[in-house]
Amino acid sequence: MQSVNIWEYQSTTKIFLLLHLGSCWKFDKNNIELCFKDSFYLLKMTLSEQQKKEITEQQTQKNTTKRVTSPELEKILYQAMSVLDHGFVRVVDYMGNDSSIVQAARVSYGKGTKKISTDNGLIKYLMRHRHSTPFEMCEIKYHIKLPIFVARQWIRHRTANVNEYSARYSILDKEFYLPSKENLAAQSSSNRQGRGELINGKQADNILNILKKDAEQTYANYELMLNEKYDGTTIEENNKGLARELARMNLTLNTYTQWYWKTDLLNLLNFLSLRADSHAQYEIRAYADVMIDALKKWVPITFEAFMDYRIGGMELSGKGKVVIQKMIKGEKCDFETSNLSKREWNELMESFGFKEKIL
């Protein structure tokens, strides 16, 4: 399977490509188009002329406001940041910054204290003690392009406002997600919703070929039922096209969709704490990683506290706390006397680096 690695430098909006391919390529600052012999790979992270025009217009507009802003986030506002093979994340709007959290916490009328160190301490206190309301005062809106199966996992987070691309009204793009070989893994033997060892060699090639052929075939049938190509051309003048709301049911779950997703900072942090975790499915974690980068630009003090207390920290049960206290005091403590389940014991020992005690 041919692969493409993309780095997007936001300060210059230049896109550099490393290609392990024997085909032609061309690019400009707003668009990537790869011209392969294999028709399935004709488009990679391609923006339409209308999309490019809209992004350019948004990025060049200037507005005067009395509201607080985040200078670093302003630099990447509206920019499409590449995720997976055809997906992207764009920050299209936001409200508030770190000072908004401090102001809400103190119910003050100004920007809060003049000392950043004091604001830093307050935000850390709020995060550490889960005083959540002040974080709800900041909001952010994303434009996201993602595979349908990732969207169905994503929508489980029911604390956001969502408006998805309508396949009743429009024809979905001819773009499908195919995992790279390094992410093609067998079912885990110990986790019913996780991946195990990588699948290699001929079996991996066969699986990717099936995914590719199925996506191509179902999309071709989708066009036949609509009697219309994805570019708008009619297939058979004398035939009627099936209603779009019916034709879409035939598409594979790796077909790309798009939506606008707006949420407050508290619920964004809850989303990222789950989806940026190493146990999350890779495909949704790839989006979470990009969103964490945007979080750092938007609310850097909150980002630091979040990474320290939520991502880098852990929670202990009452029984787990007793186990660690005994270990610190040098008292004897083992699984049999801990009153913990085997899984909780192993998780506790792994978290604190006692690998020799893992059962």
N, C-alpha and C positions, 0 to 999 in steps of 0.2 A: 504494500500500500504506500503510495506517495504521501509525503508529509510536507507541511508548511509551518514554519515558525515565524511569528510576527511580533515585532517590538514597535510600539508606538510612542514616540517622544513627544510629550504634550507641549513642551515649550516652543517647538518649531513646527509641530504638526507634520513632521516627516515620518514616513513609514519605510522601514528597512525590511527586506525579505531575505531569508536564507532558504534557498531552494535546492532540494535534492532531486532534481527533475531534469529531464532531457527535452523540455519544451520551451516555448517562448513565454515572456512575461512583460508586463508594463504597469506603471503606476504613476499617480500624481499625489498631491498632498491630501486629497479628500477621498481617493478611491483606489481600490486594489482590483485589478482584473488579471486573472491568470488564464492563459489560453492553452489548455492541454488538449492532447489528442483524445483523451477520454472525456466524452461530453458531460459526464456526471460531475466533473470538476471544473466546468467552465467558469463558475463564479465562486469567489471566496471573499467573504466580508465586503461585498459590492454594494455601494450606495447608489440609488437611482439619481437621476439628474435633479428631480424634484426634491429629494432628501438632501442632496448636496447644497442646493439653493437655499432651502430652509435653514440648514445648519449655519451656512455662511451669513445669512441675514440675521440670525439670532446672535451669532458671535460678534457681529460688527455693531449691533445696537448699543447705545449708551443711554442710561437712565439715571436721573438724579433722585436720590432717596434720603430720607432722614432716618431710615431704619438701619439696624446693624447689619453688616455683611461680613463674609469670610473671604479675604483677598485670595488665598490659595485655592479655594473652591471656585471662585470667580474665574480663575485662569482655565479651568477645565469645563466650565459650564457649557452644556449642549454638545460637548465633544463625544463622539462614539468611541468607546473603549472596547477593544476586541476581546471576546470570550468564546471558547471552543472554536469550531471551524467557521461558522457563519453568524454567531451571535454577537451581541454587544450590550453595553450598559451606558446610558447617558443620564447625567444629572440635568434636569430641565428647569427645576425651580427649588427654592428652599426658603425657610423662614427661621430667623434666629441664629445664634452662635453660643459660644461658651458663656458670654456675659448675660445672655437671656436666661440661662439656667440659674446663674447666681442671683440675678435680679428677681426672678420668680421665687427663689428660695427665701430671700430676705424681704420679699414684698416691698421692694424699694422703688424709688423714682428715677434713679440714675443708672449708671453702668455698674453699680456695685462698688466695691472697694477699689482704691487706686493701686493697690499692690496685687500683682499677678499671683504672687506666692500665696496670698490669703485666699484668692479665688480658687487657686489650685487645691488648697487644703479643704475648702468647703465642698468642691465637686467630688473629691476623693471620699470625704465623709458621707456625702449623699450616696455615692456608689457602694461604699462599704456597708452601710446600714440599710441599703435598699429603700431609701426615701425617693420614690419613683416620680412623684407628680412634677417636680421641676423639669425633668427631662422630657415630659410630654409637651412642654411649651415650644419646643423646636420641631419643625416638620421638614420633610424632604420629598421631592417627587422625581421618580426615575422613568425613563423610557427604556424598556428592556426587550430585546429580541432573544427568544429562547425556544428550545425544542418543546413540543407539547407535553411529553412525559415529565420534563422538568417543571413545566408550568403546573401540572396537576399535583406534583409534590409541593410546590411553592404555595399554592392556594390554600393549603392546610393551615397556613398562618392567617387567621381570619381577622386580623387587627389592622387592616389597611384598606384603602379605597382603590379599586381596580377597574380599569376599563380596557377590555381586550379587543384586539383586531377582530372584526366581524366576518366570519366565513359564510354568513348568510347573505351579506351585502357584497363582499369582494372575493376574488379568487386568491387563495393562498399562494405565496411564492414557491417556486420550484427549488426549494432548498431543504436539505436533509442533514441531520447530524450523523456522522460516522465516528465511532471512537477510534483513537489511535491505538496501535498495538500495545503500547505500554499501559493502556487502561482497559485492555481486554482480559478479564480475569474470570476464573471459574467461581462457582458458588462456594461460599465459605462453609467449612464443615462444622464450625462452632457458632456461627451467627446466621440466622435464617434471613436476615436482611443485609448481608454484607458480602464482600468479595474475598476470594481466597487467592490461590496461586495464579500466576499469569498463564494464559493459554498461548502457546507458541507454535511455530512451524506451519505445517499444512492445515491443521485444524483452525488456526487463527485466520489464515487466508480464506478458508471455506466459509467461516462465519461472517467475515467482512463482505465477502462476495454475496452471501445470502441477503445481508442487510441492505447492500447496495441495490441488488436486483429487485428485491421486494419494494423498496422505496420508489425506484424508477417505474416499476410495473404498475403499482397502485396509483402513482401520479398520472401515468399515461391513461389509465382507465378513468381517473377523475376528469381529465380533459375530454375524453371520449363521451362520458356521460353529460358533461356540460356542453359538449359540442363547441368547445372554445379552447384555444391554446392560452397558456399563461400570459402571453403577450397581447391577447385580445383578438387574435385572428380566428375566424370561424372555420371549423373543420369541414362540415358538410352543409351546404346552403339549404338543402331540403329537409334537414332534421331539426327537431326541437331539442333544446338543451334541458337536461334535468335541473330542477331547482337547486341552487347552490347549497341550501340548507340540508338537502338530502345527499347530494354528491359528496360532500365533505366527510361523510361517515366512513368512506372507503380508505381514507388516508392513514398512513402509518404514524405512530406516535413520535417518531423522530423528525417529523415535519416541523418546520419552524413557525412559530406564532409571535405576536408582539403584544405588549400592553403598556399602559401607563400605571404605575404603582406608587401610591402616596401613603406615607405613614409618618407617625411622630418618632422622635428620637428614641424614646423608651422601647417601643415595639421594634424599631430597627435593631437596637442592641440585643433584644431577645431573639430576633431572627438570626442575627450574625453569631450569637453565642452557640446556636444549634447548628447552623449551616456552614460555618467556618471551622467547625470542629473536625478533627481528623477522622472521626467515625461517620461523618456525613458522606452521602454519595458524592463521588468526585465531580459529576457534572453540575450539581447545584453548588458545590463548594467552590468551583471555579468562579461562579458569579459572586459569591460571598466574598472571596478574596479581593476582587476588584472593588466591591462596595466598601470594604474595610479601608482600602487606600483612599477612597473619597471621604470616608468618615474622618480620617486623620487630617485631611485638608479642611474639612468643615468645622470640626470641634476638637482641636488638638489636645486640650486639657482633658476633656471627657474621654477621648480616645486612649490617652495614657492610663487613666483610671480604669477604663474598661478592660484593657489588655492586662493590667495588673490584677484586678480583683475578680474579673469574670472569666477571661480566657486563660490567664496564668494561674488563677486560684482554684480552689476546690471547696466542696461542702463536705462536712463530716456529720454522720449520725451521732446520737448520744453515745451509743456503744462503741463506735469507731473512735470517738474522742477519748474514751476511757482507755482503749488499747494504746493509743499514741502517748497518753499521759504516763501509762505504766512503762512504756519503752523509754521515755525520756528519763524516768526515775531509775531505770535499770532493773525494774521488777520483771519477773518471769511472766510472759504472756504469749500464748500460742493459740492456734485456731480452735482447739477443743474447748478452751476456757473463755473465748472471746464472745460467744453467743452471736456471732455473725454467720451469715450464709457463706458458702464457699466462694461464690462470685464476689460478694462484698468484701470478703477478706482479701482475695486476690487483687481486687481493684485498689484497696487501701494500701497493700504492700507495694504494689507497682507505683502508685502515686508518690510514696515516700522513699522509693528507691531500695526497698528491702526485697530485691529479686530472689534472694536465696530462701525467702520464706513463702514464696508463691507455690501453691499446691499444684 
